[in-house]
Each structure stands twice: as C-alpha cells, then as structure tokens.
Amino acid sequence: MRSNKVRLNNGCTIPVIGFGTYSAENDRETTEQAIHMALEMGYRHFDTAKIYGSEPAVGNALQEAIHVGMIQREDVFVTSKLWGSDHHDPVSALKQSLKNLGMEYIDLYLVHWPVSLKSRVTYPVPQEDDFEHFDLEQVWCGMEKCVEMGLCRSIGVSNFSCKKIEQLLDFACIPPAVNQVEMHPMWRQRKLRKLCGDYGIHISAYSPLGGPGNLWGSTAVVNNPLIQSIALKHKATPAQVRKNKIHLNSNALSKAPS
Ligand SMILES: NC(=O)c1ccc[n+]([C@@H]2O[C@H](COP(=O)([O-])OP(=O)(O)OC[C@H]3O[C@@H](n4cnc5c(N)ncnc54)[C@H](OP(=O)(O)O)[C@@H]3O)[C@@H](O)[C@H]2O)c1
C-alpha cells in the first residue's frame, strides 16, 4: 500500500490514509507491533493524542524504524492533539507530547475538542462541572506560537462545527490546515465538507468504519446491507469497501489477517 498525499493550505503535504492509535485495550507493546506492521504495509501517517496515551508507543516504534534505516523522519507524518485541560498553554503541552514521542517536531497539532476542561476530569465522559470557559482566540494564539517555534509544521482543529470554524477564521493569523471529524457513510458531514472546502481546510475522517466496539461507535456501517452487498460482489469485507478520495484515519489494520 502506498498512500497518496494531498497538499494542505500551507503548502505541506499529508498522506491521505492514516493509522489511528487510540485503543481502550491495547498495551504499549501491542501498539508498537501494530505500528511496525502498518509501516511494513506502507502507512506513513500516524495519528495519536496526549489523551490516548499512545505517544510513547508511536515515538518508540518510529524511532526503531528510523534506527534500522526503514524510514527517515521526513517520510512519516505524525499528528497529535491538544487536550482540553491543556488549553491554557498549548506550547508546554506540545513540548510534553514531543518528549513523549522523542521527536523534535510533529507534522500536525490539532485542538482535540472545542471544549476546555479543568485539569482533573473524568475521561472519557467529563461531568458537568468539569468544563471551563473555552477561549478559542487564546487557545489558537498558543497553537500559532507552536508553529512559530518550529514545534509543529501545521496546526488544525478536531470536532469543530461550521460555526466554530467561522469563529476561528475571524481572527486566525494562521488558518487551520485540517479539521478532523467523525465521518463515514452514516455521517457524511455534507455541510461541514462544503464549508471547509470553500476555505481550503482539509477534512480528515476519523472512525471511518463507524467505530464499532468504541464507546461512541456502532456497527451501523459494517452491518449496512448496501455496503455488505458491495463487499459480497467484490469478494471483500465491508471494511474494505471505500469510496476513493475519502480520507481515512482507521484502525482497520487490527482486523487484517496475520
Ligand atoms: N479526533 C478525535 O476526536 C478522534 C476520535 C476518535 C478516533 N480518532 C482517531 O481515529 C482513529 C480511528 O478511530 P476508530 O477506532 O473509531 O475507527 P474505526 O476504524 O471506525 O473503528 C475501529 C474499530 O473497528 C473494528 N474493526 C477494525 N477493522 C475491522 C474490520 N476489518 N472489519 C470490521 N470491524 C473492524 C474494530 O473493533 P473491534 O476491535 O471491536 O472488533 C476497531 O476497534 C483512532 O485510533 C484515532 O486515532 C480521533
């Protein structure tokens, strides 16, 4: 598999197919093994976040691959995300992520969710009094500082609605390069895709299989009768049915035959 790349609004390129590293179950060793296998299969884009706890595994697996000469740092695209309890200081949060990853820079840093949280919150479901006022302008100013300091090449957002994107564009000196959102055949984000397309913001799809087995997900995509009939016709699995040009960020490798 060789993943195509697309150009972002700042001139950087991003591999279209990414490998997600969120898992409620996997330990570090399992995640590292999965990343090694993904590299061998041709994945060159790895998606992590502070809150996933997978930054050390991603960093270690990639360092090993660089060490044995399989890849160079410039060959891989690493995305990480700013968690809501770190909104007051994106620069320090990214420095910590870089430490976790053992890297000098990442390719893309995203505001994970458009909500600010107090530092000690219940994850994954915050309670009502865990939220703080979300000062988007101040958070984005910190994100822009991360680019200026060379800690990341591109900045973007995740789980942002049309309204939030428009608010951000009102004051951003560096416009977001990416909006990573849930997107799959049952949730096609038509309005958001149109708006982001108009502003040159790349949409990255998470949970492309509908996140079966995840707290937020369901089997509605993989069990969809139309998708199943297409899979049957092509002697493929429902997870292998995909429309070209949809940008995926999937854990689908977890079901690849060993
Ligand atoms: N920005 C955000 O807020 C955000 C949110 C969520 C995810 N993400 C990113 O997106 C990545 C992918 O999300 P996701 O895990 O929800 O994606 P997904 O690909 O929609 O769902 C993955 C789940 O699908 C099942 N699966 C995998 N391969 C399959 C196959 N071939 N056939 C049938 N089922 C299969 C597995 O469930 P079982 O193990 O139960 O079988 C697996 O855990 C994450 O790792 C993370 O990097 C970002």
The ligand as a Gaussian input file, in Angstrom:
#p B3LYP/6-31G(d) Opt

LIG

0 1
 N      -10.171000      13.421000      16.825000
 C      -10.946000      12.672000      17.557000
 O      -11.693000      13.141000      18.434000
 C      -10.955000      11.181000      17.328000
 C      -11.990000      10.402000      17.867000
 C      -11.960000       9.046000      17.619000
 C      -10.943000       8.482000      16.863000
 N       -9.938000       9.260000      16.368000
 C       -8.813000       8.671000      15.595000
 O       -9.326000       7.834000      14.595000
 C       -8.776000       6.521000      14.753000
 C       -9.761000       5.510000      14.261000
 O      -10.985000       5.603000      15.019000
 P      -11.848000       4.318000      15.316000
 O      -11.048000       3.360000      16.107000
 O      -13.140000       4.762000      15.911000
 O      -12.040000       3.823000      13.798000
 P      -12.870000       2.723000      13.068000
 O      -11.919000       2.182000      12.053000
 O      -14.178000       3.267000      12.616000
 O      -13.191000       1.631000      14.173000
 C      -12.181000       0.752000      14.632000
 C      -12.851000      -0.480000      15.156000
 O      -13.444000      -1.136000      14.066000
 C      -13.351000      -2.527000      14.232000
 N      -12.685000      -3.037000      13.036000
 C      -11.408000      -2.824000      12.650000
 N      -11.163000      -3.441000      11.493000
 C      -12.317000      -4.033000      11.137000
 C      -12.687000      -4.827000      10.045000
 N      -11.806000      -5.110000       9.082000
 N      -13.960000      -5.264000       9.977000
 C      -14.852000      -4.964000      10.952000
 N      -14.548000      -4.224000      12.034000
 C      -13.300000      -3.781000      12.111000
 C      -12.549000      -2.786000      15.493000
 O      -13.482000      -3.045000      16.532000
 P      -13.380000      -4.399000      17.445000
 O      -11.968000      -4.415000      17.941000
 O      -14.416000      -4.212000      18.482000
 O      -13.681000      -5.516000      16.511000
 C      -11.853000      -1.478000      15.722000
 O      -11.636000      -1.222000      17.088000
 C       -8.425000       6.421000      16.237000
 O       -7.466000       5.443000      16.516000
 C       -7.895000       7.804000      16.485000
 O       -6.558000       7.910000      16.036000
 C       -9.940000      10.596000      16.580000

